[in-house]
């Protein structure tokens, strides 16, 4: 499995993964999505919506994002093919 490093931004003493370094728009999926706060105050006093995603949560990796594959195993060598 490849990896993406996400910078962590501290806002009011809480760490938040900053996905905005990849692009401005994100697609996120989860089995359950709940709106926690319609007017959540974030960094710089910006008002944002705060959601809670539960179970099977993923986000779509933006096209062109560099992936770290340095720890991915090469897998088995291909088998020799017989001549026909």
N, CA, C and O atoms as CSV, one atom per row, in Angstrom:
chain,resi,resn,atom,element,x,y,z
A,1,UNK,N,N,0.848,-1.172,0.000
A,1,UNK,CA,C,0.000,0.000,0.000
A,1,UNK,C,C,0.895,1.236,0.000
A,1,UNK,O,O,1.827,1.314,0.800
A,2,UNK,N,N,0.636,2.184,-0.863
A,2,UNK,CA,C,1.422,3.416,-0.908
A,2,UNK,C,C,0.929,4.392,0.155
A,2,UNK,O,O,-0.143,4.203,0.730
A,3,UNK,N,N,1.716,5.437,0.413
A,3,UNK,CA,C,1.396,6.380,1.482
A,3,UNK,C,C,1.397,7.808,0.976
A,3,UNK,O,O,2.076,8.141,0.005
A,4,UNK,N,N,0.629,8.638,1.645
A,4,UNK,CA,C,0.631,10.080,1.430
A,4,UNK,C,C,0.922,10.718,2.777
A,4,UNK,O,O,0.282,10.381,3.774
A,5,UNK,N,N,1.874,11.631,2.818
A,5,UNK,CA,C,2.168,12.366,4.048
A,5,UNK,C,C,1.305,13.615,4.080
A,5,UNK,O,O,1.286,14.391,3.125
A,6,UNK,N,N,0.594,13.806,5.176
A,6,UNK,CA,C,-0.296,14.953,5.331
A,6,UNK,C,C,0.235,15.831,6.457
A,6,UNK,O,O,0.422,15.355,7.577
A,7,UNK,N,N,0.482,17.119,6.170
A,7,UNK,CA,C,0.932,18.005,7.241
A,7,UNK,C,C,-0.175,18.216,8.273
A,7,UNK,O,O,-1.359,18.214,7.936
A,8,UNK,N,N,0.219,18.397,9.523
A,8,UNK,CA,C,-0.749,18.612,10.600
A,8,UNK,C,C,-0.671,20.069,11.040
A,8,UNK,O,O,0.402,20.588,11.347
A,9,UNK,N,N,-1.824,20.708,11.062
A,9,UNK,CA,C,-1.946,22.114,11.464
A,9,UNK,C,C,-2.622,22.141,12.828
A,9,UNK,O,O,-3.665,21.515,13.014
A,10,UNK,N,N,-2.037,22.861,13.783
A,10,UNK,CA,C,-2.640,22.961,15.110
A,10,UNK,C,C,-3.529,24.201,15.167
A,10,UNK,O,O,-3.075,25.319,14.922
A,11,UNK,N,N,-4.798,23.986,15.492
A,11,UNK,CA,C,-5.770,25.076,15.612
A,11,UNK,C,C,-6.416,24.963,16.985
A,11,UNK,O,O,-7.060,23.959,17.291
A,12,UNK,N,N,-6.247,25.988,17.812
A,12,UNK,CA,C,-6.794,25.988,19.173
A,12,UNK,C,C,-6.360,24.752,19.963
A,12,UNK,O,O,-7.144,24.183,20.723
A,13,UNK,N,N,-5.089,24.340,19.773
A,13,UNK,CA,C,-4.543,23.221,20.521
A,13,UNK,C,C,-4.916,21.847,19.994
A,13,UNK,O,O,-4.580,20.838,20.614
A,14,UNK,N,N,-5.609,21.789,18.855
A,14,UNK,CA,C,-6.042,20.512,18.282
A,14,UNK,C,C,-5.347,20.318,16.939
A,14,UNK,O,O,-5.283,21.249,16.136
A,15,UNK,N,N,-4.822,19.109,16.684
A,15,UNK,CA,C,-4.181,18.812,15.409
A,15,UNK,C,C,-5.202,18.441,14.343
A,15,UNK,O,O,-6.091,17.621,14.574
A,16,UNK,N,N,-5.060,19.059,13.164
A,16,UNK,CA,C,-5.944,18.787,12.020
A,16,UNK,C,C,-5.074,18.463,10.805
A,16,UNK,O,O,-4.151,19.218,10.499
A,17,UNK,N,N,-5.346,17.363,10.109
A,17,UNK,CA,C,-4.635,17.038,8.874
A,17,UNK,C,C,-5.038,18.028,7.791
A,17,UNK,O,O,-6.228,18.227,7.549
A,18,UNK,N,N,-4.059,18.655,7.135
A,18,UNK,CA,C,-4.320,19.715,6.156
A,18,UNK,C,C,-4.329,19.155,4.735
A,18,UNK,O,O,-3.292,19.136,4.071
A,19,UNK,N,N,-5.493,18.698,4.264
A,19,UNK,CA,C,-5.618,18.150,2.924
A,19,UNK,C,C,-5.564,19.228,1.845
A,19,UNK,O,O,-5.398,18.912,0.667
A,20,UNK,N,N,-5.701,20.492,2.230
A,20,UNK,CA,C,-5.708,21.576,1.234
A,20,UNK,C,C,-4.360,21.752,0.548
A,20,UNK,O,O,-4.271,22.483,-0.438
A,21,UNK,N,N,-3.305,21.101,1.046
A,21,UNK,CA,C,-2.008,21.186,0.374
A,21,UNK,C,C,-2.011,20.419,-0.951
A,21,UNK,O,O,-1.139,20.640,-1.792
A,22,UNK,N,N,-2.982,19.522,-1.146
A,22,UNK,CA,C,-3.056,18.729,-2.371
A,22,UNK,C,C,-3.916,19.397,-3.444
A,22,UNK,O,O,-3.537,19.430,-4.615
A,23,UNK,N,N,-5.057,19.922,-3.050
A,23,UNK,CA,C,-5.960,20.604,-3.978
A,23,UNK,C,C,-7.062,21.292,-3.160
A,23,UNK,O,O,-7.113,21.153,-1.938
A,24,UNK,N,N,-7.934,22.026,-3.836
A,24,UNK,CA,C,-8.984,22.771,-3.138
A,24,UNK,C,C,-10.273,21.969,-2.943
A,24,UNK,O,O,-11.068,22.287,-2.058
A,25,UNK,N,N,-10.488,20.939,-3.754
A,25,UNK,CA,C,-11.725,20.162,-3.690
A,25,UNK,C,C,-11.400,18.711,-3.361
A,25,UNK,O,O,-10.470,18.134,-3.925
A,26,UNK,N,N,-12.172,18.122,-2.442
A,26,UNK,CA,C,-11.937,16.740,-2.025
A,26,UNK,C,C,-13.227,15.949,-2.045
A,26,UNK,O,O,-14.298,16.475,-1.741
A,27,UNK,N,N,-13.117,14.677,-2.405
A,27,UNK,CA,C,-14.235,13.745,-2.327
A,27,UNK,C,C,-13.940,12.792,-1.175
A,27,UNK,O,O,-12.902,12.131,-1.157
A,28,UNK,N,N,-14.867,12.724,-0.204
A,28,UNK,CA,C,-14.698,11.895,0.986
A,28,UNK,C,C,-15.908,10.975,1.081
A,28,UNK,O,O,-17.041,11.403,0.860
A,29,UNK,N,N,-15.662,9.709,1.410
A,29,UNK,CA,C,-16.759,8.753,1.575
A,29,UNK,C,C,-16.717,8.151,2.971
A,29,UNK,O,O,-15.656,8.084,3.591
A,30,UNK,N,N,-17.846,7.722,3.454
A,30,UNK,CA,C,-17.964,7.044,4.738
A,30,UNK,C,C,-19.349,6.431,4.842
A,30,UNK,O,O,-20.286,6.887,4.188
A,31,UNK,N,N,-19.476,5.404,5.655
A,31,UNK,CA,C,-20.779,4.751,5.796
A,31,UNK,C,C,-21.778,5.637,6.526
A,31,UNK,O,O,-22.971,5.613,6.224
A,32,UNK,N,N,-21.288,6.424,7.491
A,32,UNK,CA,C,-22.157,7.327,8.239
A,32,UNK,C,C,-21.521,8.709,8.253
A,32,UNK,O,O,-20.348,8.848,8.599
A,33,UNK,N,N,-22.283,9.731,7.882
A,33,UNK,CA,C,-21.803,11.114,7.905
A,33,UNK,C,C,-22.786,11.932,8.736
A,33,UNK,O,O,-23.990,11.920,8.480
A,34,UNK,N,N,-22.257,12.648,9.744
A,34,UNK,CA,C,-23.094,13.437,10.644
A,34,UNK,C,C,-22.575,14.869,10.699
A,34,UNK,O,O,-21.378,15.086,10.884
A,35,UNK,N,N,-23.459,15.840,10.542
A,35,UNK,CA,C,-23.084,17.246,10.713
A,35,UNK,C,C,-23.013,17.531,12.200
A,35,UNK,O,O,-24.015,17.414,12.905
A,36,UNK,N,N,-21.817,17.909,12.692
A,36,UNK,CA,C,-21.638,18.192,14.113
A,36,UNK,C,C,-21.845,19.665,14.452
A,36,UNK,O,O,-22.380,19.997,15.510
A,37,UNK,N,N,-21.416,20.551,13.543
A,37,UNK,CA,C,-21.507,21.988,13.825
A,37,UNK,C,C,-21.640,22.738,12.504
A,37,UNK,O,O,-20.743,22.684,11.664
A,38,UNK,N,N,-22.743,23.426,12.322
A,38,UNK,CA,C,-23.023,24.192,11.102
A,38,UNK,C,C,-22.101,25.407,10.967
A,38,UNK,O,O,-21.776,25.807,9.849
A,39,UNK,N,N,-21.673,25.999,12.088
A,39,UNK,CA,C,-20.845,27.197,12.081
A,39,UNK,C,C,-19.622,27.033,12.983
A,39,UNK,O,O,-19.453,27.773,13.952
A,40,UNK,N,N,-18.784,26.075,12.662
A,40,UNK,CA,C,-17.585,25.787,13.438
A,40,UNK,C,C,-16.533,26.854,13.132
A,40,UNK,O,O,-16.257,27.126,11.964
A,41,UNK,N,N,-15.948,27.456,14.157
A,41,UNK,CA,C,-14.906,28.460,13.968
A,41,UNK,C,C,-13.560,27.763,13.859
A,41,UNK,O,O,-13.135,27.043,14.762
A,42,UNK,N,N,-12.892,27.997,12.717
A,42,UNK,CA,C,-11.612,27.341,12.447
A,42,UNK,C,C,-10.509,28.386,12.394
A,42,UNK,O,O,-10.710,29.519,12.831
A,43,UNK,N,N,-9.359,28.026,11.872
A,43,UNK,CA,C,-8.180,28.893,11.825
A,43,UNK,C,C,-8.513,30.254,11.230
A,43,UNK,O,O,-9.192,30.346,10.207
A,44,UNK,N,N,-8.035,31.300,11.871
A,44,UNK,CA,C,-8.240,32.651,11.367
A,44,UNK,C,C,-9.673,33.123,11.482
A,44,UNK,O,O,-10.047,34.105,10.840
A,45,UNK,N,N,-10.492,32.448,12.286
A,45,UNK,CA,C,-11.882,32.839,12.459
A,45,UNK,C,C,-12.796,32.422,11.314
A,45,UNK,O,O,-13.946,32.857,11.248
A,46,UNK,N,N,-12.291,31.580,10.408
A,46,UNK,CA,C,-13.118,31.119,9.286
A,46,UNK,C,C,-14.230,30.210,9.793
A,46,UNK,O,O,-14.002,29.337,10.630
A,47,UNK,N,N,-15.427,30.423,9.278
A,47,UNK,CA,C,-16.567,29.562,9.612
A,47,UNK,C,C,-16.617,28.417,8.617
A,47,UNK,O,O,-16.658,28.635,7.407
A,48,UNK,N,N,-16.614,27.204,9.129
A,48,UNK,CA,C,-16.682,26.008,8.293
A,48,UNK,C,C,-17.725,25.059,8.866
A,48,UNK,O,O,-18.189,25.260,9.989
A,49,UNK,N,N,-18.095,24.043,8.126
A,49,UNK,CA,C,-18.989,22.996,8.631
A,49,UNK,C,C,-18.105,21.885,9.192
A,49,UNK,O,O,-17.089,21.535,8.592
A,50,UNK,N,N,-18.483,21.341,10.320
A,50,UNK,CA,C,-17.731,20.245,10.941
A,50,UNK,C,C,-18.566,18.975,10.835
A,50,UNK,O,O,-19.697,18.918,11.318
A,51,UNK,N,N,-17.991,17.957,10.195
A,51,UNK,CA,C,-18.678,16.690,9.996
A,51,UNK,C,C,-17.937,15.569,10.709
A,51,UNK,O,O,-16.740,15.674,10.977
A,52,UNK,N,N,-18.652,14.507,11.010
A,52,UNK,CA,C,-18.046,13.296,11.566
A,52,UNK,C,C,-18.321,12.170,10.575
A,52,UNK,O,O,-19.472,11.881,10.250
A,53,UNK,N,N,-17.240,11.535,10.096
A,53,UNK,CA,C,-17.358,10.399,9.199
A,53,UNK,C,C,-17.042,9.147,10.001
A,53,UNK,O,O,-16.083,9.121,10.771
A,54,UNK,N,N,-17.854,8.108,9.817
A,54,UNK,CA,C,-17.668,6.886,10.601
A,54,UNK,C,C,-17.688,5.676,9.676
A,54,UNK,O,O,-18.485,5.617,8.740
A,55,UNK,N,N,-16.819,4.723,9.937
A,55,UNK,CA,C,-16.720,3.439,9.254
A,55,UNK,C,C,-16.353,3.598,7.781
A,55,UNK,O,O,-17.024,4.308,7.032
A,56,UNK,N,N,-15.293,2.936,7.387
A,56,UNK,CA,C,-14.893,2.854,5.987
A,56,UNK,C,C,-14.675,4.241,5.376
A,56,UNK,O,O,-15.159,4.516,4.277
A,57,UNK,N,N,-13.951,5.112,6.080
A,57,UNK,CA,C,-13.735,6.495,5.644
A,57,UNK,C,C,-12.506,6.576,4.751
A,57,UNK,O,O,-11.425,6.119,5.123
A,58,UNK,N,N,-12.680,7.161,3.570
A,58,UNK,CA,C,-11.599,7.337,2.607
A,58,UNK,C,C,-11.771,8.668,1.898
A,58,UNK,O,O,-12.874,9.212,1.833
A,59,UNK,N,N,-10.662,9.195,1.361
A,59,UNK,CA,C,-10.775,10.355,0.494
A,59,UNK,C,C,-10.090,10.046,-0.825
A,59,UNK,O,O,-9.106,9.309,-0.874
A,60,UNK,N,N,-10.628,10.624,-1.899
A,60,UNK,CA,C,-10.095,10.389,-3.235
A,60,UNK,C,C,-8.765,11.118,-3.359
A,60,UNK,O,O,-8.682,12.315,-3.084
A,61,UNK,N,N,-7.721,10.396,-3.775
A,61,UNK,CA,C,-6.398,10.989,-3.935
A,61,UNK,C,C,-6.415,11.841,-5.206
A,61,UNK,O,O,-6.702,11.339,-6.293
A,62,UNK,N,N,-6.107,13.128,-5.064
A,62,UNK,CA,C,-6.120,14.007,-6.235
A,62,UNK,C,C,-5.106,13.550,-7.290
A,62,UNK,O,O,-4.004,13.111,-6.961
A,63,UNK,N,N,-5.494,13.661,-8.546
A,63,UNK,CA,C,-4.620,13.282,-9.646
A,63,UNK,C,C,-3.328,14.092,-9.591
A,63,UNK,O,O,-3.360,15.303,-9.373
A,64,UNK,N,N,-2.202,13.430,-9.785
A,64,UNK,CA,C,-0.909,14.105,-9.769
A,64,UNK,C,C,-0.242,14.146,-8.402
A,64,UNK,O,O,0.864,14.671,-8.274
A,65,UNK,N,N,-0.901,13.596,-7.364
A,65,UNK,CA,C,-0.321,13.577,-6.026
A,65,UNK,C,C,0.832,12.574,-5.979
A,65,UNK,O,O,0.689,11.430,-6.412
A,66,UNK,N,N,1.973,13.013,-5.453
A,66,UNK,CA,C,3.136,12.127,-5.332
A,66,UNK,C,C,2.887,11.112,-4.220
A,66,UNK,O,O,2.536,11.486,-3.102
A,67,UNK,N,N,3.067,9.841,-4.523
A,67,UNK,CA,C,2.870,8.773,-3.544
A,67,UNK,C,C,4.217,8.202,-3.144
A,67,UNK,O,O,5.120,8.082,-3.972
A,68,UNK,N,N,4.352,7.849,-1.866
A,68,UNK,CA,C,5.580,7.242,-1.352
A,68,UNK,C,C,5.433,5.730,-1.447
A,68,UNK,O,O,4.666,5.125,-0.698
A,69,UNK,N,N,6.174,5.121,-2.374
A,69,UNK,CA,C,6.104,3.667,-2.545
A,69,UNK,C,C,7.390,2.994,-2.068
A,69,UNK,O,O,7.640,1.833,-2.394
A,70,UNK,N,N,8.206,3.717,-1.298
A,70,UNK,CA,C,9.502,3.192,-0.880
A,70,UNK,C,C,9.391,1.957,0.009
A,70,UNK,O,O,10.321,1.150,0.022
A,71,UNK,N,N,8.325,1.774,0.736
A,71,UNK,CA,C,8.188,0.636,1.640
A,71,UNK,C,C,7.283,-0.463,1.072
A,71,UNK,O,O,6.948,-1.417,1.775
A,72,UNK,N,N,6.890,-0.329,-0.196
A,72,UNK,CA,C,6.041,-1.332,-0.831
A,72,UNK,C,C,6.917,-2.468,-1.325
A,72,UNK,O,O,7.893,-2.237,-2.039
A,73,UNK,N,N,6.573,-3.700,-0.949
A,73,UNK,CA,C,7.390,-4.836,-1.373
A,73,UNK,C,C,7.229,-5.063,-2.873
A,73,UNK,O,O,6.177,-4.777,-3.446
A,74,UNK,N,N,8.283,-5.579,-3.499
A,74,UNK,CA,C,8.290,-5.778,-4.946
A,74,UNK,C,C,7.387,-6.932,-5.370
A,74,UNK,O,O,6.937,-6.969,-6.515
A,75,UNK,N,N,7.121,-7.851,-4.491
A,75,UNK,CA,C,6.293,-8.998,-4.838
A,75,UNK,C,C,7.144,-10.106,-5.451
A,75,UNK,O,O,8.339,-9.918,-5.680
A,76,UNK,N,N,6.539,-11.248,-5.715
A,76,UNK,CA,C,7.305,-12.376,-6.242
A,76,UNK,C,C,7.766,-12.106,-7.679
A,76,UNK,O,O,7.121,-11.365,-8.421
A,77,UNK,N,N,8.887,-12.718,-8.052
A,77,UNK,CA,C,9.390,-12.598,-9.427
A,77,UNK,C,C,8.436,-13.322,-10.365
A,77,UNK,O,O,7.831,-14.321,-9.976
A,78,UNK,N,N,8.293,-12.838,-11.588
A,78,UNK,CA,C,7.383,-13.517,-12.516
A,78,UNK,C,C,7.893,-14.910,-12.870
A,78,UNK,O,O,9.100,-15.141,-12.940
A,79,UNK,N,N,6.971,-15.823,-13.090
A,79,UNK,CA,C,7.340,-17.188,-13.444
A,79,UNK,C,C,7.821,-17.223,-14.890
A,79,UNK,O,O,7.368,-16.446,-15.730
A,80,UNK,N,N,8.737,-18.128,-15.158
A,80,UNK,CA,C,9.211,-18.269,-16.531
A,80,UNK,C,C,8.086,-18.833,-17.387
A,80,UNK,O,O,7.347,-19.730,-16.980
A,81,UNK,N,N,7.988,-18.281,-18.573
A,81,UNK,CA,C,6.974,-18.769,-19.512
A,81,UNK,C,C,7.600,-19.839,-20.406
A,81,UNK,O,O,8.717,-19.660,-20.892
A,82,UNK,N,N,6.912,-20.921,-20.622
A,82,UNK,CA,C,7.396,-21.974,-21.529
A,82,UNK,C,C,7.267,-21.501,-22.976
A,82,UNK,O,O,6.366,-20.729,-23.302
A,83,UNK,N,N,8.153,-21.958,-23.825
A,83,UNK,CA,C,8.080,-21.582,-25.240
A,83,UNK,C,C,7.049,-22.446,-25.924
A,83,UNK,O,O,6.907,-23.632,-25.628
A,84,UNK,N,N,6.330,-21.828,-26.846
A,84,UNK,CA,C,5.316,-22.599,-27.592
A,84,UNK,C,C,5.660,-22.683,-29.034
A,84,UNK,O,O,4.923,-23.291,-29.810
